[in-house]
């Protein structure tokens, strides 16, 4: 992810104990995250609409029996 520019890291050496790698999100990473969050929101809305239509209508058996 660092190579893609969505996060950056640095070594934290302050304090007691061994050095540790600290990661933070970049502006490009925030934009990427926003893009995927919006994509998932749209997908969820589509699935919710499908389930409302699918479960809200007459049962499939009733329709098959009417034929």
MOPAC internal coordinates of N, CA, C and O (Angstrom, degrees):
PM7 1SCF
backbone

  N    0.0000 0     0.00 0     0.00 0    0    0    0
  C    1.4445 1     0.00 0     0.00 0    1    0    0
  C    1.5273 1   110.64 1     0.00 0    2    1    0
  O    1.2310 1   121.33 1   148.67 1    3    2    1
  N    1.3052 1   115.07 1   -31.33 1    3    2    1
  C    1.4645 1   117.85 1   175.98 1    5    3    2
  C    1.5222 1   110.83 1   -64.80 1    6    5    3
  O    1.2310 1   120.83 1   140.16 1    7    6    5
  N    1.3242 1   116.02 1   -39.84 1    7    6    5
  C    1.4610 1   119.85 1   179.29 1    9    7    6
  C    1.5210 1   111.39 1   -63.70 1   10    9    7
  O    1.2310 1   120.10 1   149.55 1   11   10    9
  N    1.3328 1   117.41 1   -30.45 1   11   10    9
  C    1.4643 1   122.04 1   178.52 1   13   11   10
  C    1.5247 1   112.49 1   -83.25 1   14   13   11
  O    1.2310 1   119.78 1   172.26 1   15   14   13
  N    1.3245 1   118.03 1    -7.74 1   15   14   13
  C    1.4519 1   121.87 1   176.23 1   17   15   14
  C    1.5155 1   115.21 1    82.34 1   18   17   15
  O    1.2310 1   120.15 1  -165.03 1   19   18   17
  N    1.3356 1   117.32 1    14.97 1   19   18   17
  C    1.4664 1   118.48 1  -178.69 1   21   19   18
  C    1.5238 1   112.63 1   -93.18 1   22   21   19
  O    1.2310 1   120.62 1   162.09 1   23   22   21
  N    1.3198 1   116.42 1   -17.91 1   23   22   21
  C    1.4637 1   121.34 1   172.92 1   25   23   22
  C    1.5200 1   108.73 1  -136.46 1   26   25   23
  O    1.2310 1   121.33 1   -19.61 1   27   26   25
  N    1.3133 1   115.06 1   160.39 1   27   26   25
  C    1.4592 1   120.38 1   172.66 1   29   27   26
  C    1.5282 1   106.81 1  -132.48 1   30   29   27
  O    1.2310 1   121.00 1   -21.11 1   31   30   29
  N    1.3029 1   115.68 1   158.89 1   31   30   29
  C    1.4607 1   118.94 1  -178.99 1   33   31   30
  C    1.5186 1   110.20 1  -138.81 1   34   33   31
  O    1.2310 1   122.06 1   -18.95 1   35   34   33
  N    1.3138 1   113.66 1   161.05 1   35   34   33
  C    1.4610 1   120.50 1   174.37 1   37   35   34
  C    1.5196 1   107.17 1  -152.82 1   38   37   35
  O    1.2310 1   121.32 1   -22.16 1   39   38   37
  N    1.3125 1   115.07 1   157.84 1   39   38   37
  C    1.4491 1   120.20 1   177.12 1   41   39   38
  C    1.5199 1   109.41 1   -84.58 1   42   41   39
  O    1.2310 1   120.78 1   -49.39 1   43   42   41
  N    1.3094 1   116.11 1   130.61 1   43   42   41
  C    1.4669 1   122.54 1   176.91 1   45   43   42
  C    1.5245 1   106.60 1  -101.64 1   46   45   43
  O    1.2310 1   121.06 1   -63.51 1   47   46   45
  N    1.3147 1   115.57 1   116.49 1   47   46   45
  C    1.4629 1   119.44 1  -176.42 1   49   47   46
  C    1.5182 1   112.61 1  -115.37 1   50   49   47
  O    1.2310 1   119.83 1  -179.60 1   51   50   49
  N    1.3029 1   117.93 1     0.40 1   51   50   49
  C    1.4634 1   119.50 1  -178.83 1   53   51   50
  C    1.5265 1   109.57 1   -80.19 1   54   53   51
  O    1.2310 1   121.37 1   -24.23 1   55   54   53
  N    1.3031 1   114.99 1   155.77 1   55   54   53
  C    1.4558 1   119.78 1   178.23 1   57   55   54
  C    1.5161 1   111.91 1    86.89 1   58   57   55
  O    1.2310 1   121.98 1     1.60 1   59   58   57
  N    1.3168 1   113.82 1  -178.40 1   59   58   57
  C    1.4618 1   120.28 1  -179.77 1   61   59   58
  C    1.5159 1   109.82 1   -81.85 1   62   61   59
  O    1.2310 1   121.21 1   -23.38 1   63   62   61
  N    1.2942 1   115.28 1   156.62 1   63   62   61
  C    1.4572 1   120.54 1   176.10 1   65   63   62
  C    1.5086 1   112.51 1    92.76 1   66   65   63
  O    1.2310 1   121.55 1    -1.47 1   67   66   65
  N    1.3130 1   114.65 1   178.53 1   67   66   65
  C    1.4661 1   119.45 1  -177.10 1   69   67   66
  C    1.5295 1   112.01 1   -72.24 1   70   69   67
  O    1.2310 1   121.49 1   -19.64 1   71   70   69
  N    1.3216 1   114.75 1   160.36 1   71   70   69
  C    1.4687 1   119.98 1   176.42 1   73   71   70
  C    1.5261 1   108.90 1   -63.62 1   74   73   71
  O    1.2310 1   121.10 1   -30.10 1   75   74   73
  N    1.3128 1   115.51 1   149.90 1   75   74   73
  C    1.4693 1   119.62 1   178.59 1   77   75   74
  C    1.5157 1   109.79 1  -136.75 1   78   77   75
  O    1.2310 1   121.28 1   -27.50 1   79   78   77
  N    1.2929 1   115.15 1   152.50 1   79   78   77
  C    1.4556 1   121.76 1  -178.74 1   81   79   78
  C    1.5258 1   108.02 1   -85.81 1   82   81   79
  O    1.2310 1   120.46 1   -52.01 1   83   82   81
  N    1.3375 1   116.73 1   127.99 1   83   82   81
  C    1.4667 1   122.10 1   179.31 1   85   83   82
  C    1.5303 1   108.42 1  -113.02 1   86   85   83
  O    1.2310 1   121.08 1   -50.41 1   87   86   85
  N    1.3210 1   115.54 1   129.59 1   87   86   85
  C    1.4608 1   121.64 1  -177.70 1   89   87   86
  C    1.5188 1   110.23 1  -111.12 1   90   89   87
  O    1.2310 1   121.19 1   -33.86 1   91   90   89
  N    1.3320 1   115.33 1   146.14 1   91   90   89
  C    1.4675 1   120.57 1   173.96 1   93   91   90
  C    1.5308 1   108.44 1  -143.11 1   94   93   91
  O    1.2310 1   121.52 1   -26.51 1   95   94   93
  N    1.3107 1   114.70 1   153.49 1   95   94   93
  C    1.4601 1   120.30 1  -178.04 1   97   95   94
  C    1.5324 1   109.36 1   -83.44 1   98   97   95
  O    1.2310 1   120.71 1   -36.89 1   99   98   97
  N    1.3253 1   116.24 1   143.11 1   99   98   97
  C    1.4696 1   121.57 1   179.11 1  101   99   98
  C    1.5289 1   109.53 1   -92.61 1  102  101   99
  O    1.2310 1   120.51 1    -6.12 1  103  102  101
  N    1.3166 1   116.63 1   173.88 1  103  102  101
  C    1.4690 1   120.41 1   175.23 1  105  103  102
  C    1.5261 1   110.31 1   -60.44 1  106  105  103
  O    1.2310 1   120.56 1   139.89 1  107  106  105
  N    1.3293 1   116.54 1   -40.11 1  107  106  105
  C    1.4639 1   120.44 1   177.54 1  109  107  106
  C    1.5339 1   110.09 1   -64.17 1  110  109  107
  O    1.2310 1   120.49 1   142.21 1  111  110  109
  N    1.3262 1   116.67 1   -37.79 1  111  110  109
  C    1.4616 1   121.07 1   177.11 1  113  111  110
  C    1.5141 1   112.18 1   -64.88 1  114  113  111
  O    1.2310 1   120.49 1   139.45 1  115  114  113
  N    1.3206 1   116.67 1   -40.55 1  115  114  113
  C    1.4692 1   121.03 1   176.55 1  117  115  114
  C    1.5241 1   110.55 1   -62.34 1  118  117  115
  O    1.2310 1   120.42 1   136.89 1  119  118  117
  N    1.3265 1   116.81 1   -43.11 1  119  118  117
  C    1.4712 1   120.59 1   178.78 1  121  119  118
  C    1.5253 1   110.60 1   -63.33 1  122  121  119
  O    1.2310 1   120.34 1   137.75 1  123  122  121
  N    1.3218 1   116.96 1   -42.25 1  123  122  121
  C    1.4670 1   122.25 1   178.52 1  125  123  122
  C    1.5328 1   110.33 1   -63.12 1  126  125  123
  O    1.2310 1   120.70 1   135.96 1  127  126  125
  N    1.3136 1   116.27 1   -44.04 1  127  126  125
  C    1.4592 1   121.20 1   178.44 1  129  127  126
  C    1.5242 1   110.91 1   -63.02 1  130  129  127
  O    1.2310 1   119.90 1   136.94 1  131  130  129
  N    1.3288 1   117.80 1   -43.06 1  131  130  129
  C    1.4687 1   121.85 1   177.12 1  133  131  130
  C    1.5225 1   111.00 1   -61.11 1  134  133  131
  O    1.2310 1   120.61 1   137.43 1  135  134  133
  N    1.3374 1   116.44 1   -42.57 1  135  134  133
  C    1.4624 1   120.74 1   178.85 1  137  135  134
  C    1.5229 1   110.69 1   -58.50 1  138  137  135
  O    1.2310 1   120.22 1   131.03 1  139  138  137
  N    1.3335 1   117.18 1   -48.97 1  139  138  137
  C    1.4583 1   120.48 1  -178.11 1  141  139  138
  C    1.5176 1   112.19 1   -69.79 1  142  141  139
  O    1.2310 1   119.70 1   145.29 1  143  142  141
  N    1.3248 1   118.18 1   -34.71 1  143  142  141
  C    1.4622 1   120.34 1   177.13 1  145  143  142
  C    1.5252 1   109.98 1   -64.12 1  146  145  143
  O    1.2310 1   120.07 1   138.22 1  147  146  145
  N    1.3357 1   117.48 1   -41.78 1  147  146  145
  C    1.4604 1   120.76 1   177.52 1  149  147  146
  C    1.5239 1   111.60 1   -67.07 1  150  149  147
  O    1.2310 1   120.39 1   141.30 1  151  150  149
  N    1.3200 1   116.86 1   -38.70 1  151  150  149
  C    1.4662 1   120.54 1   177.25 1  153  151  150
  C    1.5226 1   110.80 1   -62.06 1  154  153  151
  O    1.2310 1   120.48 1   135.89 1  155  154  153
  N    1.3253 1   116.68 1   -44.11 1  155  154  153
  C    1.4620 1   120.27 1   178.85 1  157  155  154
  C    1.5293 1   111.54 1   -66.71 1  158  157  155
  O    1.2310 1   120.34 1   144.76 1  159  158  157
  N    1.3175 1   116.96 1   -35.24 1  159  158  157
  C    1.4668 1   120.37 1   177.32 1  161  159  158
  C    1.5291 1   110.22 1   -63.45 1  162  161  159
  O    1.2310 1   120.25 1   135.86 1  163  162  161
  N    1.3276 1   117.13 1   -44.14 1  163  162  161
  C    1.4630 1   120.71 1   177.99 1  165  163  162
  C    1.5242 1   111.12 1   -64.25 1  166  165  163
  O    1.2310 1   120.19 1   139.33 1  167  166  165
  N    1.3249 1   117.24 1   -40.67 1  167  166  165
  C    1.4597 1   121.37 1   178.12 1  169  167  166
  C    1.5311 1   110.22 1   -62.33 1  170  169  167
  O    1.2310 1   120.71 1   136.09 1  171  170  169
  N    1.3266 1   116.25 1   -43.91 1  171  170  169
  C    1.4659 1   120.87 1   178.50 1  173  171  170
  C    1.5228 1   110.85 1   -61.21 1  174  173  171
  O    1.2310 1   119.94 1   137.44 1  175  174  173
  N    1.3222 1   117.72 1   -42.56 1  175  174  173
  C    1.4622 1   120.79 1   179.00 1  177  175  174
  C    1.5287 1   110.61 1   -62.50 1  178  177  175
  O    1.2310 1   120.45 1   139.65 1  179  178  177
  N    1.3226 1   116.75 1   -40.35 1  179  178  177
  C    1.4617 1   120.68 1   178.12 1  181  179  178
  C    1.5236 1   110.62 1   -63.76 1  182  181  179
  O    1.2310 1   120.52 1   133.94 1  183  182  181
  N    1.3239 1   116.61 1   -46.06 1  183  182  181
  C    1.4662 1   120.32 1  -179.91 1  185  183  182
  C    1.5289 1   111.41 1   -65.84 1  186  185  183
  O    1.2310 1   120.01 1   140.26 1  187  186  185
  N    1.3229 1   117.58 1   -39.74 1  187  186  185
  C    1.4670 1   120.85 1   177.28 1  189  187  186
  C    1.5239 1   110.82 1   -61.73 1  190  189  187
  O    1.2310 1   120.14 1   137.43 1  191  190  189
  N    1.3326 1   117.33 1   -42.57 1  191  190  189
  C    1.4658 1   121.00 1   178.92 1  193  191  190
  C    1.5244 1   109.91 1   -64.40 1  194  193  191
  O    1.2310 1   120.08 1   136.67 1  195  194  193
  N    1.3240 1   117.46 1   -43.33 1  195  194  193
  C    1.4569 1   121.04 1   178.16 1  197  195  194
  C    1.5279 1   110.28 1   -59.23 1  198  197  195
  O    1.2310 1   120.17 1   132.29 1  199  198  197
  N    1.3185 1   117.27 1   -47.71 1  199  198  197
  C    1.4654 1   120.14 1  -177.78 1  201  199  198
  C    1.5225 1   111.94 1   -66.11 1  202  201  199
  O    1.2310 1   120.14 1   144.27 1  203  202  201
  N    1.3270 1   117.33 1   -35.73 1  203  202  201
  C    1.4747 1   119.81 1   176.13 1  205  203  202
  C    1.5204 1   110.12 1   -62.24 1  206  205  203
  O    1.2310 1   120.59 1   134.79 1  207  206  205
  N    1.3203 1   116.48 1   -45.21 1  207  206  205
  C    1.4659 1   120.76 1  -179.48 1  209  207  206
  C    1.5230 1   110.19 1   -67.45 1  210  209  207
  O    1.2310 1   120.57 1   134.27 1  211  210  209
  N    1.3165 1   116.52 1   -45.73 1  211  210  209
  C    1.4620 1   121.34 1  -175.49 1  213  211  210
  C    1.5259 1   111.56 1   -66.48 1  214  213  211
  O    1.2310 1   120.02 1   136.30 1  215  214  213
  N    1.3112 1   117.57 1   -43.70 1  215  214  213
  C    1.4677 1   120.25 1  -176.38 1  217  215  214
  C    1.5173 1   113.02 1   -90.13 1  218  217  215
  O    1.2310 1   120.11 1   163.72 1  219  218  217
  N    1.3227 1   117.40 1   -16.28 1  219  218  217
  C    1.4612 1   119.75 1  -176.50 1  221  219  218
  C    1.5130 1   114.61 1   -87.90 1  222  221  219
  O    1.2310 1   120.03 1   160.86 1  223  222  221
  N    1.3296 1   117.55 1   -19.14 1  223  222  221
  C    1.4628 1   121.07 1  -177.74 1  225  223  222
  C    1.5170 1   111.24 1   -84.47 1  226  225  223
  O    1.2310 1   120.71 1     1.26 1  227  226  225
  N    1.3391 1   116.25 1  -178.74 1  227  226  225
  C    1.4576 1   119.86 1   177.74 1  229  227  226
  C    1.5247 1   110.34 1   -61.52 1  230  229  227
  O    1.2310 1   120.91 1   -25.97 1  231  230  229
  N    1.3109 1   115.87 1   154.03 1  231  230  229
  C    1.4600 1   118.77 1  -178.34 1  233  231  230
  C    1.5194 1   109.92 1   -67.62 1  234  233  231
  O    1.2310 1   120.98 1   -26.83 1  235  234  233
  N    1.2817 1   115.73 1   153.17 1  235  234  233
  C    1.4585 1   120.31 1  -179.18 1  237  235  234
  C    1.5306 1   110.59 1   -66.10 1  238  237  235
  O    1.2310 1   120.10 1   143.74 1  239  238  237
  N    1.3198 1   117.42 1   -36.26 1  239  238  237
  C    1.4653 1   120.27 1  -179.84 1  241  239  238
  C    1.5205 1   110.28 1   -63.16 1  242  241  239
  O    1.2310 1   120.68 1   137.35 1  243  242  241
  N    1.3363 1   116.31 1   -42.65 1  243  242  241
  C    1.4687 1   119.22 1   180.00 1  245  243  242
  C    1.5148 1   110.35 1   -61.61 1  246  245  243
  O    1.2310 1   120.02 1   139.82 1  247  246  245
  N    1.3261 1   117.56 1   -40.18 1  247  246  245
  C    1.4557 1   120.48 1   178.56 1  249  247  246
  C    1.5084 1   110.95 1   -66.57 1  250  249  247
  O    1.2310 1   119.97 1   140.04 1  251  250  249
  N    1.3350 1   117.67 1   -39.96 1  251  250  249
  C    1.4594 1   120.66 1   179.76 1  253  251  250
  C    1.5147 1   111.27 1   -67.28 1  254  253  251
  O    1.2310 1   119.89 1   144.18 1  255  254  253
  N    1.3389 1   117.81 1   -35.82 1  255  254  253
  C    1.4598 1   121.73 1  -179.99 1  257  255  254
  C    1.5241 1   111.56 1   -70.44 1  258  257  255
  O    1.2310 1   120.41 1   153.24 1  259  258  257
  N    1.3317 1   116.82 1   -26.76 1  259  258  257
  C    1.4658 1   121.06 1  -179.91 1  261  259  258
  C    1.5191 1   111.48 1   -75.40 1  262  261  259
  O    1.2310 1   119.63 1   166.29 1  263  262  261
  N    1.2987 1   118.30 1   -13.71 1  263  262  261
  C    1.4785 1   121.22 1  -176.62 1  265  263  262
  C    1.4924 1   111.97 1   -78.81 1  266  265  263
  O    1.2310 1   120.10 1   180.00 1  267  266  265

